Amino acid sequence: MANIIFYNGKQEQGERWELFLSDAFESGCNSGCLECRAVVLNINRGHNRELVEKCRRLWEYSEFIAEVNDRLSRNLSLKAAVAEAIESCIRKGILEEFLRKNQAEVLEEEADKVKTLSP
């Protein structure tokens, strides 16, 4: 049985691919007596449509991330992009209940990411 990872990163990727723990070592895939395999599913907007259409929450999360990324591509700060995306998604009914209830925490978590990633 494989683990499943949802991908929503910025690098262009295919719909699905596999990762193997052994690839992290010089000897390579299937070189040991134990292997860990993960299936990665791209949930960015426009990818794996059948999957995200079957799971409303997954689709909503994918749309929220796309809204943030759209604003980041317009050179907004991460905090401003997240704040605008939250407002937009609430208006559109995307993660509406969650974002209304947890708006401050979502903004705070994003601010923490910036602090962690900044030199």
DSSP file (Angstrom, degrees, kcal/mol; ACC not computed):
  #  RESIDUE AA STRUCTURE BP1 BP2  ACC     N-H-->O    O-->H-N    N-H-->O    O-->H-N    TCO  KAPPA ALPHA  PHI   PSI    X-CA   Y-CA   Z-CA
    1    1 A M              0   0    0      0, 0.0    36,-0.3     0, 0.0     2,-0.3   0.000 360.0 360.0 360.0 135.4    0.0    0.0    0.0
    2    2 A A        -     0   0    0     34,-0.1    36,-0.2    36,-0.0     2,-0.2  -0.679 360.0-121.0 -98.0 150.6    1.3    3.4   -0.9
    3    3 A N  E     -a   38   0A   0     34,-2.1    36,-3.5    -2,-0.3     2,-0.5  -0.559  28.0-132.7 -78.8 154.1    1.1    6.6    1.0
    4    4 A I  E     -a   39   0A   0     34,-0.2     2,-0.4    -2,-0.2    36,-0.2  -0.945  20.0-172.6-116.0 133.4   -0.7    9.5   -0.8
    5    5 A I  E     -a   40   0A   0     34,-2.7    36,-3.0    -2,-0.5     2,-0.5  -0.983  16.3-142.4-122.2 132.2    0.7   13.0   -0.9
    6    6 A F  E     -a   41   0A   0     -2,-0.4     2,-0.5    34,-0.2    36,-0.2  -0.848  17.5-152.6 -94.4 127.6   -1.3   16.0   -2.3
    7    7 A Y  E     +a   42   0A   0     34,-2.9    36,-3.1    -2,-0.5    37,-0.4  -0.863  31.4 155.6-103.3 129.1    0.9   18.4   -4.2
    8    8 A N        +     0   0    0     -2,-0.5    -1,-0.1    34,-0.2    37,-0.1  -0.028  32.9 134.9-136.5  32.0    0.0   22.1   -4.5
    9    9 A G        -     0   0    0      2,-0.1     4,-0.1     1,-0.1    -2,-0.0  -0.073  64.1-112.4 -75.9 179.0    3.4   23.6   -5.2
   10   10 A K  S    S+     0   0    0      2,-0.1     2,-0.2    34,-0.0    -1,-0.1   0.691  84.9  96.2 -90.3 -20.6    4.4   26.2   -7.7
   11   11 A Q  S    S-     0   0    0      1,-0.1     2,-0.3     0, 0.0    -2,-0.1  -0.502  86.8-107.0 -72.1 138.5    6.5   24.0  -10.0
   12   12 A E        +     0   0    0     -2,-0.2     2,-0.3     1,-0.0    -1,-0.1  -0.487  52.2 168.6 -66.3 128.2    4.7   22.6  -13.0
   13   13 A Q        -     0   0    0     -2,-0.3     4,-0.0    -4,-0.1    -1,-0.0  -0.890  33.3-102.6-136.4 164.7    4.1   18.9  -12.5
   14   14 A G        -     0   0    0     -2,-0.3    28,-0.2     1,-0.1     3,-0.1  -0.033  44.8 -93.0 -74.8-173.0    2.1   16.1  -14.0
   15   15 A E  S    S+     0   0    0      1,-0.2    27,-2.4    26,-0.1     2,-0.3   0.858 100.7   1.0 -71.5 -37.5   -1.1   14.7  -12.6
   16   16 A R  E     +B   41   0A   0     25,-0.2     2,-0.3     2,-0.0    -1,-0.2  -0.997  62.0 161.3-156.0 143.9    0.6   11.9  -10.7
   17   17 A W  E     -B   40   0A   0     23,-1.7    23,-3.5    -2,-0.3     2,-0.4  -0.962  29.9-115.3-156.1 171.1    4.0   10.5   -9.9
   18   18 A E  E     -B   39   0A   0     -2,-0.3     2,-0.4    21,-0.2    21,-0.2  -0.879  15.4-159.1-116.8 145.8    5.7    8.2   -7.4
   19   19 A L  E     -B   38   0A   0     19,-2.8    19,-2.6    -2,-0.4     2,-0.4  -0.949   6.7-160.0-118.1 142.9    8.3    8.9   -4.8
   20   20 A F  E >   -B   37   0A   0     -2,-0.4     3,-1.4    17,-0.2     4,-0.3  -0.985  18.9-141.9-124.8 132.6   10.5    6.2   -3.2
   21   21 A L  G >  S+     0   0    0     15,-2.4     3,-2.1    -2,-0.4     4,-0.2   0.885 102.5  62.3 -56.7 -39.6   12.4    6.6    0.0
   22   22 A S  G >  S+     0   0    0      1,-0.3     3,-1.8    14,-0.3     6,-0.6   0.721  86.5  73.5 -63.4 -20.3   15.4    4.7   -1.4
   23   23 A D  G <  S+     0   0    0     -3,-1.4    -1,-0.3     1,-0.3    -2,-0.2   0.706  85.7  66.5 -65.5 -17.2   15.8    7.4   -4.1
   24   24 A A  G <  S+     0   0    0     -3,-2.1     2,-0.3    -4,-0.3    -1,-0.3   0.546  96.3  69.3 -78.6  -6.1   17.2    9.6   -1.3
   25   25 A F  S X  S-     0   0    0     -3,-1.8     3,-1.3    -4,-0.2     4,-0.0  -0.800  89.3-116.7-115.5 155.3   20.2    7.2   -1.0
   26   26 A E  T 3  S+     0   0    0     -2,-0.3    -1,-0.1     1,-0.3    -4,-0.0   0.837 110.8  61.5 -56.8 -36.7   23.1    6.6   -3.4
   27   27 A S  T 3  S-     0   0    0      1,-0.2    -1,-0.3    -5,-0.0    -4,-0.1   0.725  98.9-152.8 -70.2 -20.6   22.2    3.0   -4.0
   28   28 A G    X   -     0   0    0     -3,-1.3     3,-1.2    -6,-0.6     4,-0.2  -0.158  35.8  -2.7  85.6-173.6   18.8    4.0   -5.5
   29   29 A C  T 3  S+     0   0    0      1,-0.2     6,-0.0     2,-0.1    -8,-0.0  -0.201 124.7   2.1 -61.8 138.3   15.4    2.6   -5.8
   30   30 A N  T 3  S+     0   0    0      1,-0.1    -1,-0.2     4,-0.1     5,-0.1   0.745  89.2 125.1  60.2  28.9   14.7   -1.0   -4.6
   31   31 A S    <   +     0   0    0     -3,-1.2     2,-0.1     3,-0.1    -2,-0.1   0.684  61.6  53.9 -90.7 -17.6   18.2   -1.4   -3.3
   32   32 A G  S    S-     0   0    0     -4,-0.2     3,-0.1     2,-0.2   -10,-0.0  -0.392  90.7-105.3-107.9-174.6   17.2   -2.4    0.3
   33   33 A C  S    S+     0   0    0      1,-0.1     2,-0.4    -2,-0.1    -1,-0.0   0.568 105.2  47.7 -88.4  -8.6   15.0   -4.9    1.9
   34   34 A L        -     0   0    0      2,-0.0     2,-0.4   -12,-0.0    -2,-0.2  -0.998  66.4-173.8-135.8 132.9   12.4   -2.3    2.8
   35   35 A E        -     0   0    0     -2,-0.4     2,-0.5    -5,-0.1   -15,-0.0  -0.968  12.5-155.8-128.3 142.6   10.9    0.3    0.5
   36   36 A C        -     0   0    0     -2,-0.4   -15,-2.4     2,-0.0     2,-0.4  -0.979  17.2-171.0-116.2 124.9    8.5    3.2    1.2
   37   37 A R  E     - B   0  20A   0     -2,-0.5   -34,-2.1   -36,-0.3     2,-0.4  -0.932   5.4-170.6-119.7 139.2    6.5    4.4   -1.8
   38   38 A A  E     -aB   3  19A   0    -19,-2.6   -19,-2.8    -2,-0.4     2,-0.5  -0.993  15.4-143.6-129.2 137.1    4.3    7.4   -2.0
   39   39 A V  E     -aB   4  18A   0    -36,-3.5   -34,-2.7    -2,-0.4     2,-0.5  -0.875  17.8-152.5 -96.7 126.3    1.9    8.4   -4.7
   40   40 A V  E     -aB   5  17A   0    -23,-3.5   -23,-1.7    -2,-0.5     2,-0.5  -0.881   7.8-165.5-104.2 127.2    1.8   12.1   -5.3
   41   41 A L  E     -aB   6  16A   0    -36,-3.0   -34,-2.9    -2,-0.5     2,-0.6  -0.956  18.1-133.7-115.4 123.5   -1.3   13.7   -6.7
   42   42 A N  E     +a    7   0A   0    -27,-2.4   -34,-0.2    -2,-0.5   -36,-0.1  -0.629  25.3 176.3 -76.6 118.2   -1.2   17.2   -8.1
   43   43 A I        +     0   0    0    -36,-3.1   -35,-0.1    -2,-0.6    -1,-0.1   0.186  33.3 129.1-110.0  16.5   -4.2   19.1   -6.8
   44   44 A N  S >  S-     0   0    0    -37,-0.4     3,-2.4     1,-0.2    19,-0.1  -0.332  78.5 -71.3 -64.6 155.0   -3.4   22.5   -8.3
   45   45 A R  T 3  S+     0   0    0     17,-0.4    -1,-0.2     1,-0.3     3,-0.1  -0.199 124.4  20.1 -49.7 129.6   -6.2   24.1  -10.3
   46   46 A G  T 3  S+     0   0    0      1,-0.3     2,-0.3    -3,-0.1     3,-0.3   0.368 103.4 104.8  91.2  -4.5   -6.8   22.2  -13.5
   47   47 A H  S <  S+     0   0    0     -3,-2.4    -1,-0.3     1,-0.2     5,-0.2  -0.835  84.0   1.5-111.6 149.3   -5.1   19.0  -12.4
   48   48 A N  S  > S+     0   0    0     -2,-0.3     4,-2.3     1,-0.1     3,-0.4   0.884  72.7 173.0  45.4  49.8   -6.8   15.7  -11.3
   49   49 A R  H  > S+     0   0    0     -3,-0.3     4,-2.4     1,-0.2     5,-0.2   0.872  70.6  56.4 -56.4 -42.0  -10.2   17.2  -12.0
   50   50 A E  H  > S+     0   0    0      1,-0.2     4,-1.0     2,-0.2    -1,-0.2   0.911 110.3  45.7 -59.0 -42.2  -12.0   13.9  -11.5
   51   51 A L  H >> S+     0   0    0     -3,-0.4     4,-0.8     1,-0.2     3,-0.7   0.957 115.0  44.1 -65.5 -52.2  -10.5   13.6   -8.0
   52   52 A V  H 3< S+     0   0    0     -4,-2.3     7,-0.6     1,-0.3     3,-0.2   0.792 109.6  57.3 -69.8 -25.7  -11.1   17.2   -6.9
   53   53 A E  H 3< S+     0   0    0     -4,-2.4    -1,-0.3    -5,-0.3    -2,-0.2   0.784 105.4  52.0 -71.8 -25.4  -14.7   17.1   -8.3
   54   54 A K  H << S+     0   0    0     -4,-1.0     2,-0.5    -3,-0.7    -1,-0.2   0.678 110.9  49.8 -82.1 -17.4  -15.5   14.1   -6.1
   55   55 A C     X  -     0   0    0     -4,-0.8     4,-2.3    -3,-0.2     3,-0.3  -0.883  66.0-168.0-127.4  99.6  -14.3   15.8   -3.0
   56   56 A R  H  > S+     0   0    0     -2,-0.5     4,-2.8     1,-0.2     5,-0.2   0.884  88.3  52.0 -54.7 -45.0  -15.7   19.3   -2.4
   57   57 A R  H  > S+     0   0    0      1,-0.2     4,-2.6     2,-0.2    -1,-0.2   0.887 109.3  49.9 -62.5 -39.2  -13.2   20.2    0.4
   58   58 A L  H  > S+     0   0    0     -3,-0.3     4,-2.4     2,-0.2    -1,-0.2   0.917 112.1  48.1 -65.0 -42.5  -10.2   19.2   -1.7
   59   59 A W  H  X S+     0   0    0     -4,-2.3     4,-2.5    -7,-0.6    -2,-0.2   0.923 111.7  50.0 -61.8 -45.0  -11.5   21.3   -4.6
   60   60 A E  H  X S+     0   0    0     -4,-2.8     4,-2.6     2,-0.2    -2,-0.2   0.914 111.0  48.5 -61.6 -43.5  -12.1   24.2   -2.2
   61   61 A Y  H  X S+     0   0    0     -4,-2.6     4,-2.4     2,-0.2    -1,-0.2   0.927 111.2  50.8 -61.8 -44.4   -8.6   24.0   -0.8
   62   62 A S  H  X S+     0   0    0     -4,-2.4     4,-2.1     1,-0.2   -17,-0.4   0.898 111.6  47.9 -59.5 -42.3   -7.1   23.8   -4.3
   63   63 A E  H  X S+     0   0    0     -4,-2.5     4,-2.6     2,-0.2    -1,-0.2   0.890 109.2  53.0 -67.3 -40.0   -9.1   26.9   -5.2
   64   64 A F  H  X S+     0   0    0     -4,-2.6     4,-2.3     2,-0.2    -2,-0.2   0.941 110.7  46.8 -60.6 -46.9   -8.0   28.8   -2.1
   65   65 A I  H  X S+     0   0    0     -4,-2.4     4,-2.8     1,-0.2    -1,-0.2   0.897 111.6  51.7 -62.2 -40.3   -4.3   28.0   -2.9
   66   66 A A  H  X S+     0   0    0     -4,-2.1     4,-2.6     2,-0.2    -1,-0.2   0.895 108.1  52.2 -63.1 -39.6   -4.9   29.1   -6.5
   67   67 A E  H  X S+     0   0    0     -4,-2.6     4,-1.6     2,-0.2    -2,-0.2   0.919 111.3  46.7 -61.9 -43.7   -6.4   32.4   -5.3
   68   68 A V  H  X S+     0   0    0     -4,-2.3     4,-2.4     1,-0.2    -2,-0.2   0.949 113.6  48.0 -62.0 -48.9   -3.4   33.0   -3.1
   69   69 A N  H  X S+     0   0    0     -4,-2.8     4,-2.2     1,-0.2    -2,-0.2   0.867 106.8  56.9 -63.1 -37.0   -1.0   32.2   -5.9
   70   70 A D  H  < S+     0   0    0     -4,-2.6     4,-0.4     1,-0.2    -1,-0.2   0.912 111.1  43.9 -58.3 -41.8   -2.9   34.4   -8.4
   71   71 A R  H ><>S+     0   0    0     -4,-1.6     5,-1.6     1,-0.2     3,-0.9   0.866 109.8  54.7 -73.9 -36.3   -2.4   37.3   -6.0
   72   72 A L  H ><5S+     0   0    0     -4,-2.4     3,-1.8     1,-0.2    -1,-0.2   0.870 102.0  58.6 -62.8 -35.1    1.3   36.5   -5.3
   73   73 A S  T 3<5S+     0   0    0     -4,-2.2    -1,-0.2     1,-0.3    -2,-0.2   0.685  99.3  58.7 -68.7 -16.2    1.9   36.6   -9.1
   74   74 A R  T < 5S-     0   0    0     -3,-0.9    -1,-0.3    -4,-0.4    -2,-0.2   0.176 124.6-106.7 -94.2  15.5    0.6   40.2   -9.0
   75   75 A N  T < 5 +     0   0    0     -3,-1.8    -3,-0.2     1,-0.2     2,-0.2   0.728  67.6 151.6  67.6  26.4    3.5   40.9   -6.5
   76   76 A L      < -     0   0    0     -5,-1.6    -1,-0.2     1,-0.1    -2,-0.0  -0.551  53.2-102.1 -76.8 153.3    1.4   41.2   -3.4
   77   77 A S     >  -     0   0    0     -2,-0.2     4,-2.9     1,-0.1     5,-0.2  -0.313  34.0-108.2 -66.2 161.6    3.0   40.3   -0.2
   78   78 A L  H  > S+     0   0    0      1,-0.2     4,-2.7     2,-0.2     5,-0.2   0.923 120.2  50.4 -59.6 -43.9    2.1   36.9    1.2
   79   79 A K  H  > S+     0   0    0      1,-0.2     4,-2.4     2,-0.2    -1,-0.2   0.924 113.7  44.1 -61.5 -45.1    0.1   38.4    4.0
   80   80 A A  H  > S+     0   0    0      2,-0.2     4,-2.6     1,-0.2     5,-0.2   0.897 113.3  51.8 -66.5 -40.4   -1.9   40.7    1.6
   81   81 A A  H  X S+     0   0    0     -4,-2.9     4,-2.4     2,-0.2    -2,-0.2   0.916 112.4  45.2 -62.9 -43.4   -2.3   37.8   -0.9
   82   82 A V  H  X S+     0   0    0     -4,-2.7     4,-2.6    -5,-0.2    -2,-0.2   0.919 112.6  51.1 -66.8 -43.4   -3.7   35.5    1.8
   83   83 A A  H  X S+     0   0    0     -4,-2.4     4,-2.1    -5,-0.2    -2,-0.2   0.929 113.8  44.0 -61.0 -45.6   -6.0   38.2    3.2
   84   84 A E  H  X S+     0   0    0     -4,-2.6     4,-2.7     1,-0.2    -1,-0.2   0.899 112.8  52.1 -66.1 -40.3   -7.4   39.0   -0.2
   85   85 A A  H  X S+     0   0    0     -4,-2.4     4,-2.8    -5,-0.2     5,-0.2   0.894 108.1  52.0 -63.5 -39.4   -7.8   35.3   -1.1
   86   86 A I  H  X S+     0   0    0     -4,-2.6     4,-2.5     2,-0.2    -1,-0.2   0.951 111.9  45.8 -60.7 -49.2   -9.7   34.7    2.2
   87   87 A E  H  X S+     0   0    0     -4,-2.1     4,-2.1     1,-0.2    -2,-0.2   0.921 114.8  47.7 -60.6 -44.8  -12.1   37.6    1.4
   88   88 A S  H  X S+     0   0    0     -4,-2.7     4,-1.9     1,-0.2    -1,-0.2   0.920 112.5  48.2 -62.9 -45.3  -12.6   36.4   -2.2
   89   89 A C  H  X>S+     0   0    0     -4,-2.8     5,-2.9     1,-0.2     4,-0.7   0.893 109.5  52.4 -66.0 -39.5  -13.1   32.8   -1.2
   90   90 A I  H ><5S+     0   0    0     -4,-2.5     3,-1.0    -5,-0.2    -1,-0.2   0.932 109.8  49.7 -61.0 -44.1  -15.7   33.7    1.5
   91   91 A R  H 3<5S+     0   0    0     -4,-2.1    -1,-0.2     1,-0.2    -2,-0.2   0.869 114.0  45.8 -60.3 -36.7  -17.6   35.8   -1.1
   92   92 A K  H 3<5S-     0   0    0     -4,-1.9    -1,-0.2    -5,-0.1    -2,-0.2   0.478 115.7-113.4 -86.9  -3.2  -17.5   32.8   -3.5
   93   93 A G  T <<5 +     0   0    0     -3,-1.0     2,-0.6    -4,-0.7     3,-0.3   0.717  67.3 145.8  78.0  20.6  -18.6   30.3   -0.8
   94   94 A I  S   <S-     0   0    0     -5,-2.9    -1,-0.3     1,-0.2    -2,-0.1  -0.838  84.3 -22.6 -95.5 119.2  -15.2   28.5   -1.0
   95   95 A L  S  > S+     0   0    0     -2,-0.6     4,-3.2    -3,-0.1     5,-0.3   0.788  94.4 156.4  51.1  29.4  -14.1   27.2    2.5
   96   96 A E  H  >  +     0   0    0     -3,-0.3     4,-2.5    -7,-0.2     5,-0.2   0.905  63.9  42.2 -55.6 -53.1  -16.5   29.9    3.7
   97   97 A E  H  > S+     0   0    0      1,-0.2     4,-2.1     2,-0.2    -1,-0.2   0.933 117.9  46.9 -62.3 -46.1  -17.4   28.4    7.1
   98   98 A F  H  > S+     0   0    0      1,-0.2     4,-2.5     2,-0.2    -2,-0.2   0.932 114.6  46.2 -61.3 -47.0  -13.8   27.4    7.8
   99   99 A L  H  X S+     0   0    0     -4,-3.2     4,-0.9     2,-0.2    -1,-0.2   0.867 111.4  51.3 -68.8 -36.2  -12.3   30.8    6.7
  100  100 A R  H  < S+     0   0    0     -4,-2.5     3,-0.3    -5,-0.3    -1,-0.2   0.930 117.5  40.0 -62.7 -43.1  -14.9   32.8    8.7
  101  101 A K  H  < S+     0   0    0     -4,-2.1    -2,-0.2    -5,-0.2    -1,-0.2   0.831 129.5  28.1 -74.8 -33.3  -14.1   30.8   11.8
  102  102 A N  H  X S+     0   0    0     -4,-2.5     4,-2.5    -5,-0.2     5,-0.2   0.109  77.0 121.6-120.4  20.2  -10.3   30.6   11.4
  103  103 A Q  H  X S+     0   0    0     -4,-0.9     4,-2.4    -3,-0.3     5,-0.2   0.896  78.6  48.6 -54.3 -46.7   -9.4   33.7    9.4
  104  104 A A  H  > S+     0   0    0      1,-0.2     4,-2.5     2,-0.2    -1,-0.2   0.907 112.3  48.6 -62.7 -41.9   -7.0   35.0   12.1
  105  105 A E  H  > S+     0   0    0      2,-0.2     4,-2.7     1,-0.2    -1,-0.2   0.886 110.0  51.6 -66.8 -38.4   -5.2   31.7   12.4
  106  106 A V  H  X S+     0   0    0     -4,-2.5     4,-2.0     2,-0.2    -2,-0.2   0.938 113.0  45.2 -63.7 -45.6   -4.8   31.3    8.6
  107  107 A L  H  X S+     0   0    0     -4,-2.4     4,-2.1    -5,-0.2    -2,-0.2   0.908 114.0  49.7 -63.5 -41.4   -3.3   34.8    8.4
  108  108 A E  H  X S+     0   0    0     -4,-2.5     4,-2.3     2,-0.2    -2,-0.2   0.904 108.8  51.7 -64.8 -42.2   -1.1   34.1   11.4
  109  109 A E  H  X S+     0   0    0     -4,-2.7     4,-1.8     1,-0.2    -1,-0.2   0.901 109.9  49.3 -62.6 -40.5    0.2   30.8   10.0
  110  110 A E  H  X S+     0   0    0     -4,-2.0     4,-1.8     2,-0.2    -1,-0.2   0.894 109.8  51.4 -66.0 -38.9    1.1   32.4    6.7
  111  111 A A  H  X S+     0   0    0     -4,-2.1     4,-2.1     1,-0.2    -2,-0.2   0.892 107.8  53.2 -63.4 -38.6    3.0   35.1    8.6
  112  112 A D  H  X S+     0   0    0     -4,-2.3     4,-2.4     1,-0.2    -1,-0.2   0.878 105.2  54.7 -63.0 -38.3    4.8   32.4   10.5
  113  113 A K  H  X S+     0   0    0     -4,-1.8     4,-2.3     1,-0.2    -1,-0.2   0.908 107.4  49.9 -61.9 -41.1    5.9   30.8    7.2
  114  114 A V  H  X S+     0   0    0     -4,-1.8     4,-1.8     2,-0.2    -2,-0.2   0.931 111.1  48.7 -64.0 -44.8    7.4   34.1    6.1
  115  115 A K  H  < S+     0   0    0     -4,-2.1    -2,-0.2     1,-0.2    -1,-0.2   0.903 113.2  48.0 -60.5 -41.1    9.3   34.5    9.3
  116  116 A T  H  < S+     0   0    0     -4,-2.4    -1,-0.2     1,-0.2    -2,-0.2   0.872 116.3  42.4 -67.8 -37.9   10.6   30.9    9.1
  117  117 A L  H  < S+     0   0    0     -4,-2.3    -1,-0.2    -5,-0.2    -2,-0.2   0.667  94.2  95.9 -86.1 -17.0   11.6   31.3    5.4
  118  118 A S     <        0   0    0     -4,-1.8    -4,-0.0    -5,-0.2     0, 0.0  -0.481 360.0 360.0 -76.4 144.3   13.2   34.7    5.7
  119  119 A P              0   0    0      0, 0.0    -1,-0.1     0, 0.0    -4,-0.1   0.501 360.0 360.0 -69.5 360.0   17.0   34.9    6.3
